[in-house]
Structure formats: C-alpha cells, structure tokens
C-alpha cells in the first residue's frame, strides 16, 4: 500500500515583494500550511519536509536550516518562515515587474528529490507550489522541462495560485503529474486548510477514491519561445523542447540550444514506369 511508504514533501512558497504579500497575508497562509505540514508528518514516522522560499533574486532554504534542531516544533517553523519572509520582502527585486525564480526553485526541488530517490527507491516524492505572482514567459521553457523531469521521476506536483489569473505552467504541471491545482479566491483562502488536507495530503492511490472540487477548464496551449504567445499548434525542437509558432526559423537552427534542423530537399514526383509493349509490331509487306 502506498500509504505505508514514507514520503518527502518540498514546499515552494513565492515570497516576491511584487506579489502583493503582506505580513498579515503571510501569517494567515502559514497557519494553514502548518496544519498541513503537521498532518503530513503524522502520516508516517519517516516522512520528511523541506520548505523553500522563492524570490526574484534567489531560492533559499527555510527548513531544514543549518544548526536547527532535528525535531521541529510548529512554533519554530513559524519563526523561521516569518524571519526569512521579512528578509525577502525587504530585499528589492531587480525591477518592479521581476518574476520569482520559480523554475530555479523547481530545479532545486527536483535535484533534492532525485537524491532522495537514489537513497530510497520506495519513497514517495511530492512538491507543493504556492505562487503569488503571474507566470514569467522567460521561464516557461525551463519550467516545462522541470515538469517533464518530475513526470519521469514520478513526482506529484500540487499547485496553489494566489495570482489574479491562472498559471499556464502550474496547470500543466499538476495535470501531467496527477497533482491538484487550485486558484485561490476569497472563499478558497478561508478554507485553505480543508483543501490541503482533503486534496493535497492523500497519496496517489487514495486520490483515485476521492472526488476533488472542480478545477475549471485545463489550458493545454504551449508558449512560443520567440513571440511569448500561446499557440495551439507549433513546431518543437527535438533537443530542448522549445516551441515555435512558425517553422521558418532564421539559419534553420534552434535559437535556444543552437541545434541545426535538417531541411529535406523537395523531391520531384516519381515518374510512372512505362508499360512494356505486349508484342512487337508486325512487319508490313508489300
């Protein structure tokens, strides 16, 4: 049974000052997350929890922290998170519209989970993403490659989005990894603990027996690497998986990884073979 196996959960929290977070909002979010974290740690004595804070300038580890006690009490995690959150809020981003390094946070989380999988192949691997800012078109390709890597490792990605619009990246990440996606409105923020405990806490086998709330229509469009616009049908590079809306690229190479595309020359239509004469023409005699 999957519920008898230990799990490792890495939670990514968007701490971008441009995301509209305040200390009051962060404290309310943390209270819901603490309920979820405690329930997760109580499911199995060998369950492990890691908390990462994502900022436009860096991805920092909140827990486990160097020098912290091996057994973490809820009030200790609250103090660590609030201390790190205040520091990141006071750190100005590179620009007013700078996006959080979500792709870097996903990459770091997958590296840590891959290390866990090598040590214990039976361990269940999970990622919970709490996003407060809009998607970054510049990070879409790197983020999708992380999603494909998570799909190959068997990592389940759950996503909570507090931005005004849905996240194209996290919608596809949750869909491809059999995770749960929820955009937080005012009603969802008040009942966030219930969503976390009933939708994100169960393992994959238990989730098949549950009926999650409606998640809306899934957006499956890809993002053109050049124009940064969603496309229904595009052309993908077979090496880096970059998507392009047009197949006529300059120099016939991928502008992302530089791979040369093989251009097949147009072949002339094959001529139909001439039918052989059934018999030679009879000679005419006078």
Secondary structure, DSSP 8 states (H G I E B T S, - for coil): -GGGS-EEEEEEEE--GGGT--HHHHHHHHHHHHHHHHHHHHH-TT-EEEEEEE-SS-EEEEES-TT--SS--HHHHHHHHHHHHHHHHTS--SSTT----HHHHHHHHHHHHHHHHHH-TT-EEEEEEEE-S---GGGHHHHHHHHHHHHHHT-EEEEEE-SSS--HHHHHHHHHTT--EEE--HHHHHTHHHHIIIIISS-HHHHTTS-----------EE-TTT--EESS-EE-TTT--EES-S--GGGB-TTT--B-----------------SS-------
